[in-house]
Amino acid sequence: MVSGRYSKDVYFQKFEKTVFQDCSIADKCLNDIKSNNEKLYEIGCSLDKAYKYADILYSKRTENYYICLHLNDWLNKKKDDYIYYGNSCENSELWNTYIEVLWEKLGKEDERNHWCVRSTINYACFNYSKSRTPVLVVFSLLTFAAVAFFIFYDISTFKSWIINKIYNKGKIQQSMDEDGSHMSPQHSIINVSQYNEKRGINFHYHSSENS
């Protein structure tokens, strides 16, 4: 596998400090944000210079096999830094409007025929206005409170059910113990009758012996 003449980090450093001083293409594409978005303009100007430098290296691609990949990675790193700098949704839109369009224009210059295809990652963006933010916070708190209430309510109900089951089982057991410790009147009469019968048999037996 051809690894390239330099490591990726070395390429990144060369992209940042090229011999090119002119960024006329970027200046035309980003002229309307030059004064009010200096950070994005500087990225565009750096891309203009880096693209020209990478184009020269591409002519010796046996020594710079991954130059297009490194150029994409370098720009994507700048994209990550810029997207999360301030309002991510607004910055993402500005990036697509200016930097990605600039990349396309650079590929058309001097019959380059888009030798380096752009490879980037699109970020999901959820842009909520400031007026909606308090409403969302209140709604989230109410939702959390409702869920917590039902959870604790269910736990309390289940706990009461368990206690009632244990209490009822204890009452049944107590009732059975009481029934076992006290004989019914009918049972007592039967026992007395059996006792008298035994005494009668014994009395008859002793009377027969005495006669």
VEXPASE-844085 format. One record per atom (N, C-alpha, C): x, y, z; residue in one letter. Coordinates in steps of 0.05 Angstrom, whole numbers, plus 5000, padded with zeros to 4 digits. Example, Ala and Ser with C-alpha at 12.3 -4.5 7.8 and 13.67 -1.06 7.14 Angstrom:
2
526448865156A;524649105156A;526449345156A;525749555142S;527349795143S;525850015157S;
END
This chain:
211
501749765000M;500050005000M;501850255000M;501050444984V;502550694983V;501650875005V;503350955022S;502551115046S;502751415040S;504051495019G;504351775014G;507051875023G;507852105013R;510452215019R;510552315048R;508452435057Y;508352545084Y;506052415100Y;506152455126S;503952375143S;501652575141S;499352505150K;497052685148K;497552945162K;498752935186D;499253175202D;501153365187D;503053255173V;504953425158V;503453555135V;501653415122Y;500053535101Y;498353755112Y;497253715135F;495553925147F;497154175152F;499654145161Q;501354385166Q;501954525140Q;502354375119K;503054485093K;500554635081K;498154525086F;495754655077F;495354925091F;496254945116E;495955185131E;497955405122E;500255315114K;502455505107K;503455445079K;501955505059T;502755455031T;504355695021T;505555654998V;507155874986V;505356074972V;502756004969F;500956184955F;500056404974F;499956644963Q;499056874978Q;496256974969Q;495656904944D;493157004932D;490856814937D;488556924944C;486156764947C;483856904932C;484356964907S;482457134892S;479756994887S;479756734884I;477256584879I;475556604904I;476756554927A;475256574953A;474356854957A;475957044950D;475257324954D;472657404939D;472457294915K;470057344899K;467557204911K;467956954919C;465656794929C;464756884957C;466556984973L;465957055000L;466057355006L;465957504985N;466257794988N;464157925005N;461657815004D;459457935019D;459557875049D;461357685058I;461557625086I;464357705097I;465957835080K;468657895087K;468858075112K;466958255115S;466958445137S;465458345161S;463358195158N;461658115181N;462057825190N;463657665175N;464257395184N;467157335177N;468957455192E;471757435186E;472757145188E;471757005207K;472656725212K;472156545188K;469656565177L;468956395154L;470556485129L;470856745127Y;472456845104Y;475356745105Y;476556735128E;479256635131E;479456345123E;477356185131I;477355905124I;477155875093I;475556045081G;475256035052G;477856105038G;479256305048C;481756385036C;483856165040C;483956045063S;485755815068S;485255585049S;482655535045L;481855315026L;482855374998L;482555624989D;483455704963D;486455634959D;488055714978K;490955664977K;491655374979K;490255234998A;490854945002A;490054784978A;487854854965Y;486954704941Y;489054734919Y;490054974915K;492155014894K;494654854900K;495354844925Y;497754694933Y;497254394929Y;494954294937A;494254014934A;494153934904A;493254124888D;493054074859D;495854024847D;497854164856I;500554124847I;501553854856I;501053784881L;501953524892L;500553294877L;498053344869Y;496553134855Y;497953054828Y;499353234817S;500753174792S;502952964797S;503852934822K;505752734830K;504452534849K;502152434840R;500552274859R;501852004867R;503951914852T;505251674861T;506651724888T;507451974893E;508652054918E;506652164938E;504352244928N;502352374945N;499652234940N;499651974945Y;497351804937Y;494751894950Y;494851984976Y;492452044991Y;491952344994Y;493052504975I;492852794978I;489952894978I;488252774962C;485352854962C;484052784989C;484652544999L;483552465025L;484452655047L;486952725047H;488052905067H;486853185065H;486353275041L;485153545037L;482353545048L;480853335043N;478153315053N;478053305084N;479953145095D;480053125124D;480753395137D;482653535124W;483453795134W;481153995134W;479553995113L;477354175111L;475054095130L;474653835133N;472553735152N;473253805180N;475753805187K;476553895214K;475854185219K;476354345199K;475654625201K;472554665202K;471154485188K;468254495189K;467254435217K;468354225229D;467554155256D;467954385276D;470254515274D;470854735291D;468954975287D;468255015262Y;466655255256Y;463655205262Y;462754965257I;459854895261I;459154935290I;460954855308Y;460354865337Y;461355125350Y;462055315333Y;462955575343Y;460555765341Y;459155805363G;456755975363G;454255815357G;452555925340N;450055805332N;450555585311N;450355335319S;451055115301S;449355095276S;446755155279C;444955145256C;445555365236C;445955605246E;446555825228E;449255785215E;451255695230N;453855655219N;453955425199N;452355225203S;452155005184S;451055105158S;449055275159E;447855385134E;449855565120E;451255725135L;453255905123L;455555735110L;456355525123W;458455355113W;457655235086W;455255135084N;454355005059N;453955215037N;453155455045T;452655675025T;455255775013T;457355785030Y;459855915020Y;462155725016Y;462855565035I;465255395033I;464855165014I;462555025015E;462054794997E;461754894968E;460555134965V;460355254938V;463155324928V;464755434946L;467555504938L;469055264929L;468755034943W;470054784934W;469354714906W;466854744899E;465954674871E;467254864851E;467455124858K;468655314840K;471655264836K;472955184858L;475855124856L;476354884838L;474454694838G;474754454821G;474454514792G;473154734785K;472654804757K;474954964745K;476555084762E;478655264753E;480955114739E;481955244718D;484355144704D;484054854695D;481754784686E;481154514676E;481954294695E;481354344720R;482054134741R;480153904740R;477753944728N;475853734724N;475153584750N;475053734772H;474253624798H;475753364804H;478453384803W;480053154808W;479753054837W;478953224855C;478453144883C;475553174890C;474252944894V;471352944900V;471053014930V;469153184935R;468653274963R;467353044979R;468452995002S;467352795020S;466952925048S;464452965055T;463953105080T;461652965096T;461153065120I;459052965137I;457053185141I;454453125137N;452353315142N;451253275170N;450953495185Y;450153485213Y;447153545215Y;445753395232A;442953455238A;442753705254A;440853875248C;440654135261C;437754175271C;437554235297F;434954295309F;435054585320F;433854765305N;434055045312N;431555135325N;431655175351Y;429355285367Y;429755575372Y;427655735368S;427856015374S;427956065404S;428956295412K;429256355440K;426556375454K;424456455439S;421856475451S;420656205458S;421555995444R;420555725448R;422055585470R;424455675476T;426155535496T;424855515523T;423755735536P;422455705562P;420055515561P;418555515539V;416255335537V;417155045537V;419354985522L;420354715522L;421454625549L;422654805563V;423654745590V;421354675609V;419254845609V;416954795626V;415554535618V;415254485593F;414054235584F;415653995593F;418254005591S;419953785600S;419653735630S;419553955645L;419253925674L;416553805681L;414453885668L;411853775673L;411653485666L;412953415644T;412953135635T;414452965656T;416753065665F;418252915686F;416652885711F;415253095720A;413653085744A;411352885742A;410152875718A;407952685714A;408852395715A;411152345702V;412252075702V;413051995730V;414252175745A;415052115772A;412652055790A;410452205786F;408052165802F;406951885797F;406651805772F;405551545766F;407251315776F;409951355775I;411751155785I;411351115815I;411351335830F;411051325859F;408251225867F;406251305851Y;403551215856Y;403250915853Y;404450805832D;404350515828D;405850365850D;408150475858I;409650345880I;408050345905I;406750575912S;405050595936S;402750405935S;401450385912T;399150195909T;399949915913T;402249835900F;403149565902F;403949495931F;405149695945K;405949655973K;403449605990K;401349765986S;398849726001S;397649455996S;397749365971W;396649105964W;398048885979W;400748905980I;402348695994I;401648696023I;401448936035I;400848946064I;398148826070I;396148886053N;393448776057N;393448476055N;395048366036K;395148076032K;396347946057K;398448066067I;399747956091I;397947976115I;396448196118Y;394648236140Y;392348036139Y;391147996116N;388947806113N;389847516118N;392247446109K;393347186114K;393747136143K;394647346157G;395047316186G;392447276201G;390347416193K;387747386205K;386647096201K;386946986177I;386046716172I;387446516189I;390046546192Q;391646366208Q;390946386237Q;390446626247Q;389546666274Q;386946536280Q;385046556261S;382446436264S;382646136265S;384346016248M;384745726248M;385945626275M;387845786286D;389045706311D;386945716334D;385245916333E;383145936354E;381245706352E;380545626328D;378745396324D;379945136334D;382545106331G;383844866339G;384144846370G;384345076383S;384845076412S;382245046429S;379945096417H;377345076431H;375544876417H;374844656431M;373044456419M;370244546419M;368744466399S;365944546398S;364344386418S;361944486427P;360244346447P;359544066438P;358944026413Q;358143766403Q;360443566407Q;362843666401H;365243496404H;365643416433H;365043606451S;365443546480S;363443346489S;360943356480I;358843166488I;359642886479I;360742866454I;361542596444I;363642486461I;365542646469N;367742546486N;366742456513N;364942616525V;363742536551V;362242286549V;360742256527S;359142006524S;360941766521S;363141796505Q;365041576503Q;366341506529Q;366841706545Y;368141666571Y;366241516590Y;363641596589N;361641456606N;361341166598N;361341116571E;361040846561E;363340676571E;365740786570K;368040626580K;367840576610K;366840766625R;366440726654R;364340516659R;362240516642G;360140316646G;361140036641G;362840006620I;363939746614I;365739646637I;367339826647N;369139756669N;367539686694N;365439836699F;363739776723F;362439506720F;361439446697H;360139186692H;362138956695H;364639006687Y;366638796688Y;367338746717Y;367638956733H;368338916761H;366038786776H;363538856770S;361238736783S;361138436778S;361838356754S;361738066747S;363837916762S;366138036767E;368237906782E;367437866811E;366038066822N;365338056851N;363137846855N;361537806836S;359437606839S;360637326836S;
END
